[in-house]
């Protein structure tokens, strides 16, 4: 467990500063509370019976008319952002119409999650920034300040409540205070205030208002069992059988990840003679957002709401946007905003914050920046969550300096930094290796009354590990435990990641043992993170061990898990296929046969912890105690086996999977082997298969129209994902002699600005490209220089080709891309040579390039044509 966050002062609508909340309540205080209030707030789940009875238009957002028609109101009431309740509106369309229009024929999973990092909800469990605007008297604010000062002192709380009872004249004052206690995570104060006032009310309406408020507060505080118990008792007592109590309980379920329970309770309302209203539907849609259900599930409730004549308001759309955010459905979010605009519903800061989160998760960082700049012109002022969201998006896109610029802008606006922003900054500075500044931010947090927590330490551990500072990693890990900041699952996976990357397998094994002793929940994120680390460090066999271990434990891998292993497939162990691993008579391995092969490679006995045994053997190999013994490699068959497992587990591949498959095709020794891999794609997405296989077969003109749809879809993704697919596709085509096809893809990629490198008469920048893409680009660029000369222009004094020098290569200056380009330039007899003092640049005087390009036969040498040989691998790249 981590230390519980202390709410920053700027979260409260109360003007006076608040003391830091003490979360270590004394045992005797809890005992006193139980004795004075019986079992009302006991969290014993047995005491909770089942609840179900019976069974301004923006250029950035987009312009033009939406296909979703505006709902007409027979009663003449406008569907404004403030509309509430149930009206007689007859809506002429549903949100399903948002799916209309030009649609990609690609499978929806193609654009799915593409990272091993699952973004946590940034403000999960933290107080909201939006002020509590419930109507109340000035005396309520005064009483609230006194109650905060009372802290956890039961007697002091009672004295304040008694003292202010004559002054707090209406039930709205108590509702306001209970809501504020929920916003600031003060469970004791909320329960004391509710218990004090509920028994003094005689009217059912007043009791019902207080009860629904308290149910909502308990849901916000994560006390779902207590919320359910209060809901049941209130219904039995006669004041809880209202649409507001049901709506509050639905919301409480949603906040705590119980969406199916929320739906069941919603469906049971009619059996109690209660019709859902706008608040109910908003609560249910919001529950779907918090439960991260599929968008089409939430659309059904939205459509039902319209069919019942209930007009959506801003909260409805905000909740719909929240459904889009985790999956990065930024285009759908744009359509929702257009529909809001058409209905005259004005977006608020929450609308923009959720939209920005969706854009960042969808990789649309540039668009997010434009939306942020647009907010002020719309009279919607960014707050701390706005900047935290975009800073986090920049950080995840590795635009660290841009994220820091946002922080400076945030300070200029005098926006107080909160816990999430501080932790984001700590992570950015640590990533950059600016550890003094990272530590200064931690100290600044403490001075502001915000204690460093497990998130802060995780960021520091990752940063120090990234820069190979293992002594600091050890020190910080021990320090956080000494401060009673308990490591969580991410902490342990980060530590294992750090040590594995450093080849410190003994230390990684020790951390894993400690993780097991801590009895923390092992989830798909934990396994996926370690599998990704192993694959990136050439330990693909080990990654298969983990894959099989997680399946055996009943943890379903996701597409990210498989992508990591497929991408590292050239190092996977051979399974028992055919005869001597030939490509003929391929037999898919059974779970038992593959398990036997892997377990044999790591000498794993039945019943042993596979992960522990794997680290033990890796550590022993590193120390030289045992000899490394692995079977041969045969990546094609391993990929087929992985695809088979994906099918069995109903896991759909995405764009990263396809990029990995295309990369694997480039490593195949024969056209037939590559075709077998591509055939596996047909099972998942016939559109991607049709384009890639068609281009490989040389059906250029016939398949090019369909390829445009694929390229359009790629443009909706972040630039790194799009360029990775272009690189993989071009590599495969170049490898098998489809040089003209590779050139067409490269020209298309340059037209769409996929690589963003320089292209001019004096320079071409290749170092974000793959080898095949770079070679095709060199030919295209040299032809461009050739045509420039024959148009009468002169080349500059020095002409450059940038490749980078291979800083990630084992031998400095010996990068794969640089070697491929060098071989190509030498093969065509060009005058380019490696620049002195810059291993990543080829240069030539402009007059030498001019003379060479004017030589007879050079033009024909530069014009690419297909040299496909389907019986063997492609010719050398300079052919």
N, C-alpha and C positions, 0 to 999 in steps of 0.2 A: 504494500500500500504506500501511496505517496502522502506527503503532508498535505492537509486540506488547505486549499487556497484561501487567503484573506482578501475580502472584497476591496478593491481600490476605492478611495473616497469619492471619486468623481462619478461612481455609479448611482449614488443615491440622489433623490430629489430633495432630500433634507439638507438645508444649507450648512448647518453646523458640522464640524468634523466629528468623525466617529472613532472610538477606540478600536484597536485591533480585536477581532473576535477570538475568544479562547475556545478552541475546539477540544481541549482536553478537559471536559467537564469532570468535576470531582464526583467520585462514586456516590458520596453521601447526598449530593444534590439530586442525582437521579433517583436515589431511594426516596428522598423526600417528595419528589414529584410524583412517584408512583403511589405513595401513601396518601397524598392529598387528592389525587385525581383518579384513583382506582386504576382500571385497566383500559381506559379510553385510548391511550396512546401506546399500548403494548403492541409490538410488531409481531406477535405470535401468529403465524399464518393460519393456524388451526381456528383462530377466532374469526376468520374472514370467509363467510360463505360465498358461493358463486353469485355473481351479480346478475346473471341472465335469468329472467323469469320464464317460465314455460319451457322452453328448451334452451398636357403640352407636348406635341410631336417632336421627336428627336431625329436628327440626321444620322446619328450613330446607331440608334435602335433600329432604324429602318423607316422607310416611307412607303407610300402606296396603300391601297385599300387591302384590308384583310378579308379572307374568304369567309371568316366567321361573321355572320350578320349581327348587328346590334339588336339586343333583346328589346322588343317593344312592350310597353307597360299599358295594359288596358285601363288601368286606374289613373293613368296620366302621370305617374310618379317616375322621375328620372332615375336611372340606375347610376347613381353617383357613388363616390367612395365612401360616403357616410350612410348609405342605405343599409338597413338592417331589418330583420324579421321576415315574416312570410307575406308576400304580396300576391296579387293576381296577375303578375306578369306572365305573358306567354312568349317564350323565347323561340325565335324562328330557326335557331341553329344550335349546335352543340360544339364543344371543344374538339370533338373528333374531326371537325372540318379543318383544324390546324394541320392535320396530316395530309390534306389535299395539296394539289399543285405538283410541281416537279419533284419527283422522288427518285432517289438512287435505287438501282436494282441490286445493289450489294446487300449482303446479309447485314442486319443491324449490328451484329457483333464486330463487324470489320472496324468500326470506329470506337470500340469499347476501351476499357481501362488499359493503359499502356505502361504502367509503372509498377514496380514492386513496393513503392511507398504508398500505403493507403492513407489518404489525408484524413486526419482526425477532425472532428468538429471543433472549430477553433475556440468557441466559447461554451463548449459543452460543460454543463454543471456550474457555470459561472453566472453571476447576476447580469441581467440585461442592461443595456445602455439606455434604452428608451425610458424616460421618466414615468413614474406612476402618476397618471393624470386623473385618477378617480376623484370625483368631487368630494371635498372635505372642508372642514373649518380650519382656521389658523391655529386653533387650540390643539388640533390633532397633530400638527407638526411639532408643537411644543411638547406634547405628551410623548411623541415618538423619540425625540431627543433624550428625554429623561429615561425612557425605557432602554435605549441603547447604552446609556451610562450605567444603568443598573446591571447590565451584563448578564451573568448567570446566577446572580444572587436572588434566590426565590423570594426572600422577605422584601428586598428592595423593589422587585417587580410588583409584588402585591401592593405595597405602599403607593407606588405610582398609579396603579390602576384605580385604587380606592380614592386617591387624592383627585384624580381627574374625572372621575365618574360624573359628578354634577356638571362639569364643564363640557363634556362630550355629549352634545344634545341629540345627535342622530346616529343611526346605525351605520350610515355611510362613513363616519369617522373611523369606526372600528374596522370596516371593510378595507378602508385605505391603509390602515396600519398593518392588518394581516397580510395584505398584498405586499407591502414594503418589506415585511419580515421574510416573506418568501423570496423576494428579489435579492435579499442580502444574506440568505442562508441562515437565518436565526430561527431554528426549529423551536427552541424552548420558549422564546418570546411569542411566537405565533400560537403555540398551544395554550399558553397562559392567557393570552388576550382572548382567544376564542372561548375558552372555558369560562372566563370571567363574564363575558357578555351574553353567551347563548342562553343561560338560564334566567337571565333578566328580561328576556323577550317573551311576550305573550302571543303576538301575532304570528301566524304561519308564514306570511310573506317575508317578514323581517328574518325569521329563523331560516327560511329557505335561502335568502340572499347570503346570510352569513355562512350557511353550510356549503353552498356551492363555491363560495370564495375559499373556504378552508380546504375543500377537496382539491381545488386547483392549486393551492399553496403546497399541500402535501405532495401532490404530483410533481410540482416543481422541485421539491426538496428530495425527491426520490423515495418517499415513504408510501409506496403503492399499496402495501397491505393495510396501512392505517387509513388511507384514502378510501379503499374499498369497504373497510369496516364502518367508517363514518357514513358513507353513502348508503349502506344497507340499514344501519340503525335509523338514519334520518327518514328513509322511506317507510320503515315500520312505524315511526312516530308520527308520520303524516305530513311533515313539512319538507320531505326530500323527494316526493314524487312529482318533480317538476322538470320541464325541459332544460332548465338551467343546471340542475343537479346532474342530470344525465349527460349534458354537454361537458360539464366539468370533469366527470368521471371518464368520459371518452378521451378528453384531453390528457388526463393523468395517465391513462393507459398508453397513449401515444408517446408522451414524454419519456416513458420508461421502457420503450421497446416492445410493447404488447399490442401491436396493431391487430392481430386476429381477435383478441379480447375486445378491443375497441369496436370492431365490426360487429361482433356478436351482440354486444350491448346495444349498439345502434339498431340492429335488426329487432331486438326485443322490445323497443320502445312502444311499438304499436300494440303489443299485448298488454301494456299498462295504460293504454288509452292516451298515449302522448305522441303528438306529431312533431317530428324534427323541424327546427327552424334554421335560419341562416347561421346562427351561432353553432348549432349542432353540426351542420355540414362543414363549416369552417374548422371545427375541432377535429372532425374525422379526416378531412383532407390534410390538416396539419399533422395528425397522427401518422398518416401515410408518409408524409415528408420525413418525420423523425424516425420512422421505421425503415426508410430508404426502400420503399416498395417500388415496383415498376410504375412508370408514368401512366401506362394504359389502365392500370388498376384504379388510380386516382381519377382518371378521366371518366370512368364509369360513374363514380359518385357525383362528379361535377355535372354530367349529363342528367343524372337522376334529379339533381337539385334544380336544374333548369326546367325539366319536364314537370316538376311540382310547382312551378311558378315562383320560385325563390330567386331573387336577383342577387348575383354575386357582388361583393364589395372589394375594397382594397385588400382586406385580410385574406379573402379567398385567393386572389391572385398572388399575394405574397407567399401563401402556403404552396400554391402550384409551382411557383418559381423555386421554392425550397426542395421540391421533388426533383427538379432539373439539376440542382447544384451538384450533388455527389457524383452524378454520372457525366458532368460536363456537357449537358444538353443545351448548348448556348443558342443554337438556332431556334429550338422550341421556346427558349426563354425570350428571344427577340419577338417571336410571334405573340406570346402572351402580353408583352409590353405594348405591341401594336394594338391588340384588342383592348387593353386598358385605355389606351389613348382614344380609341374610337368610342368607347363607352363613357368618356369623360371622367374616368377614375384617375386621379392625380397620384403618381408614384411618390412614396416617402423615402426616407433614408434607408429603411429596412428593405424596400424594394430594390433600391440601387445596390445595397450591400450584397443582397442575395444574387442579383444579376452579375455583379463583379466576381463573386465567388464562382459562379457558373462559368464565366469567361475564363478565369484563371485555371480552373480544373479542366476546361476544354482546350487549353493551350493557346487561347486568343489573348496573349499578353498585350500586344499593341492596341487592340480594340479596348481592352480593359483600361488602359491609360487614357484613351480618348473619352471613354465614358466618365472616368473620374474627373477629367477636365471639364466635361459638360455639366456636371452636377450643379456647380455654382450658378451657371447661367439659367438653370431651371429653379433657382431659389431653394435647392435642396443642399444643405451644408454637410460635407463629409464629417464623420466623427471617428473616434478611435477604431471602431470595427472596420470602417471603410479602409483606412490606411493599413490596418493589420492584415486585412484580406489581400490587398494588392501587393503589399510588401512580401507576404508569404508566397504569392504567385510568382513574383520576380525571383525570390530565393529558390523556389523549386525549379524554375527555368534556368537557374544558374546565372541570372542577371544580378549579381550581388551588388555591384556599384549602383545600379539603378534603384535597387531596394533601399540603399543607404541615402540616396538622393530624396526618396520619398519620406524618409525619416526626418531629413532636414526641413522638408516642406511642412511636415506635420508639426515640427517645433515652431516654425514661423507662424502657423495658424493658432499657436498656443493650445494645441490639443494635448491633453495629459496622457502620457503613455500608460498603458495598462499591462497586466501580466502577460497577455498574449504577445503584445508588441515587444516587450522586453525580451521575452524568450526567443522571438523571431530574430531580434537584433543580436542576441548572444550567439545564435546559430550562424548568422551571416558572418560576424567577426571571426568566429572559430573556423568557419569554412575557409575564410581568406587567410588564416594563420595570424590574424591580428589579436593575439590572445590577451595582451594587456588591456585592449579596449573591451574585449569580451568579459574579462574579470571586472573591469570598471563598471560595466552595465549591471553585473550581478550585485555589486556593492551599492550602486544607485537604486536598484530595486529594493534592497533592504532598507536604505535610508527613507524610501517613500512608504515604508510599511508593508511592502509586498515581499514576502519571503521567497527565496529561491526554492524551487521545487524539483521534482523528478524530471520535468521537461527541460529545465535549465541545465541540469547535470547531463542529461542525454545529449544535448547539443554540444556541450563541452567535450564529453567523451568521444563523440563522433569527430569533432574538429581536431582534437589532439591525435586521435588514431589516424586520421586522414594524413597528418603530417609526420607520422612515424614517431611520435613522442610518447613511447610506451610507459616510461616511468611516471609521466604525468597522468596517464590513463589509470595506472594502478593507484596512484595517490588519490585521485578524485573519486575512484570507486570506493575506496575505504573511507574517505571523508564523508561522502553522502550517507553511508551506513552509520557512521559515528554520529551524524546529526539527526538520526532517525528519519531520514528521507529514504524510504525503502525502494530498492530497484524494482521496476516493473518488467513486463515481458520485453518491451522495446529496449530497455537498458541491457538486459542479458543478450538479446540478439545483436545489439550494437557491439558489445564487448566481444562476442564470438566472431563477429564480422571483422573487427579490428585485429584481433589476434590471428585469425585465419589468413588475412591479407598479408600479415607480417611473417607468416610461416611459423607462428608460435603455437603449435598444435597442443602442446602440453598445457599451456595457459588456457587455451580455448576449451580443452577438456575439463579443467578445474572449474571454469565458469559454468559449463554445462552441468557439472555435478551440483554446484551450488544452486543453480536454477531448479534442478529437480528437487532438492531439499526444500526450497522455498514454496513448492507446490503451487506455483502460479499456473494459470491456464495456458496451455499450448494451443495456439490457433494457426490458421493458414498463413497469417502474416509472419509469424515466427519462423515457420518452415520455409516460406518463400524467400525471406530475407537471407537465411543461411544458404539455401540452395543457390541463390543468385551469387552470393559471395564465393562459394565453392566453384561454380562454373567459371566465373571471371578469373579465378586463380588456377585454372587448368585442372581442377579436381572434379571432372565430370562424373567419374565412377562414384565418388562420394555423394554427388547430388542425387544419383539414382537411388542410393541407399536411403537417403532422406525421403525421397518421393515414395518409395515403397513403405517406409516406416509410417509416414503420415496417413497413407491409405489404410494400412492395417489398424491404425488407431481410430479410424472412422472420421478422419479430418479430410474433407474433400479439397484437393488442390484446385487452384483456379488457372485461368489462361496464362497469368503472369508466371506461375510456377513452371508450366510447360515451356513457355517461351525461353526461359533462361537455359533449360537443358537442351532444347532443340538448337539454340544458337551455339552451344558448346558441343554439338553432337559429334564433331570430328574426333573427340577424345573419349567417346563412350565405349564401354566394353562390348565385345562381340557376344551376341546371343546365338543360340544354336539354330542357324538357318541353313537349309539346303545342304550342299556338299562343299566342305572346305570354304564356306563363306562366299560361294559363287553367287552371282546374281540370278541364277536359275533355280527353279524349284524352291522358291522362298516359302517357308512355313512360318506363320506368325507364332511367336513364343507364347506359351501359356504363362499365367502368373507364377505357377510353381516352377517352371523351367527357368524363367528369368530370375526369380528369387534365388534359385540354386546357384546360378552363375555369379550373381552379385555377392551372395553370402560366401561363395567359395573364394572370390577375389579378396575378400576381407576376413576370411577365416571365421565367419560368424556362426556360432552354434545356435540351435533352436532355443528360443526363450531369452536370448541375450539382448540387451539394449543395443540396437544397431548403431545409433548415433554415438554412444559411448565407445563401442568397439571400433567404430570408424576413426574417431579421434585418437584412440589408443594406438592403433596401427600406424596412422599418419605420424604421430609423435615418435614412435619407435623407428619408423623409416627415416625421419629427419635426423634422429640421433645416431643412425647407422647401426642400430641393434639388429634390425632384420633387413633383408633385401627386398626391394620393391618388386612385387610379382603381379603383373596385370596381364590379362589376355590381350589378344590383338584387337585392332580397332576396325569398325565397319560401320561408319556413320549412317549410311543410307538405310540399313535395316533397323538400326536403333530408332531412327526417326519414324519409320513405319510402325514400329512397336509403340512409340509414344503417341502417334496418331490414333492407333487402335485403342490405347488407354483413354485418350480424350473422348473418343466415340462412346466407349463404355460408360464413362462418367458424365456424358452429355455436356461436355465443355466445348464451346464454340471458339474457334481461333479468331484472332483479330489481326489488324494490319501488321503488328510486330511479328506474329506467328508467320504470316506470309513472307515477310522480309527474311526471316530466319530460314524458311524453306528455300527461297530463291538463293540465299547465300550457300545453302547446302548443295543446291544444284550446281553451283559454280565450282564445287569441289569434287563433283562426280567425274569419274574417269571415262564415262561413255554417255552418249546421248540417251541410250536406253535406260540407264540408271536414273538420269535426270527426269526422263518421262515418267518413270514409276513414281517418283516423288511428286511430280506435278499432278499425276492422276489422283493421288490422295487428296489434293485440294478440292477436286470435283465433289467429293462427299460433303464438303462444308460450304463452298461458295462457287457456284458454277460461273459466275461473272468474272471473278478474279482468275479462275482457271482458264476460262475462254480467252481472256486477254493475254495472259502470260504464255500459255501454250501456243496460241495463235502467233504471237510475235516470235517465239522460238522456232516454230515451223516455217517462218518466213512469209506468213500471210499478211504482209504489212498493210496494204491498202484495205483489204477486207476487214481487218480487225481494228484498224485505227479509229474508226468512229466509236466503237465500244470502249476503246482505251481512253477516249476523252472523258467518258463518264467516270471511269476509275480515277483519272487525274483530277477531275473536279472534286471528287470526294476527298482526295488527299489534301487539296487546298484548304479544306475545312479543319485540318488538323494542325498541330504545332509544327514549326519548320523542321525540327530535328527528326520527328517521326516521318514526315513527308520525304525529306532528303534521304533517310535510311532506306525507304522503299525504292526510290529512284535509283539509288546506288546499287541495291541488291538486284533489281531488274536489269540494269545496264550491265552489271558484272556477268550475270548469267548469259545474256545475249552475246557479249564480247567473248566470253570463254568458249562458246560453241560456234563461233565464227559468224554470228549474225551481226556483222559490223554496221551495215546500213541501218538495221533496226536499232542498234545501240545508239547510233548517231541521232536518229529521229527522237528517241527518248531523251537524250541529252539536250537537244535543241528545244524540245518541249519544256524540259525542266528549267532551262535558262530563261525561256520566255515567261515562265511563271515565277521566276526569281526564287527558285527552290534553294539554291546554294548560297546566294547573296554575296558571292565573291566578286572581285574586280574583273571586269572584261573591258578592255580598251585596246587601242592600237599599240600601246606600249607594254601592256601587262595582262596576263590571265592568271587568276588565283584558283588553284586546284585543291587546296588542302583540306576542304570539307568533303571531298569526293572520294569514291572508291577507285580502285585501280582501273577497272573497265570504264567507268564513267570519265575518269581523268584522261585516259587514252583517246576516247571518242571526242572529248572536249578539245584536246590538243589538235586533232585533225580539223575540227570545225573552226577553231580559232586561226589556224594557219591558212585555211582557205579564205577566211575573212581578211587576213592580211594580204593574201594574194589578190583578191578582188579590189582591195583598197589601193594597191600599187597600180593596177591596171586602170583605175579611175583617175590616175594622175597625182595621187597623194604620196607624200614621202613618209617613211618610217622615222621615229625618233632616234636619237643617237644610241640609246641602249634599249633593248627589248628584253622583257623579263617573263619567266614562267615560275610561279611560286608553287612549291609542293609541300613546304614544311620539312623539317629535318629528321622527323621520326623520334620525337622526344619520349614516346612511349615504347620504343623498340628496345630490345635487349642490348643492342650495340648502337651507341649514339651515332646519329647521322645515317643509319642503315635502315631507314623506314621503308616499308613495303611499297608505298605509293611512290616515293622518290626513286626506288630501283626500277619500278615498272615504267615510269616516265623516261628515265635515263635510257633504258633499253629501247624504248620506242624512238626517241630522238636520235640515238646512234644508228638504229636500224634504217631510218629513212635518210640518213646522211646529213642531218641538219647541223648548223654551226653552233648550236647552243652547248654551253659547258657550265659546270658547277662554278658558282661565283666564289671568289676568294673571300674567306671570312664569313661565308653564309652557306652552310651545307644544304639549306632548304630552298635555294634559288638557282635557277638556270638562267644564264644571261648570254647575250650576243650583241655585238655592235649592229645597229640598224642597217648599215650598208652591206654587211656580210649576209644578213637575212634577205635583203633585197636581191643581191646577186644570186643567192641560192634559189629563191622562189622564182626567179626569171629563167632558170635553167630548163631546158627541154626535158619533159618527163616528170618533173616534180609535181605538176598539177595532177597528173594521173595517179601519182603515188599517194597524194593526199585524199583523193576521192575514194571513199570507202565503198566496198561492195561485199556481198555475203560470200563466205567461203565455208559454208556449213558442210561438215562431214559427219554423218550420223553413225558411223561405225567406230569412231575413235574421238579422242579429246581434240579440242581446238588446237590450231597451230599457234606458235608463239605470237605474243601480242603485237610485235612489230611487223608481222607478215603483211 
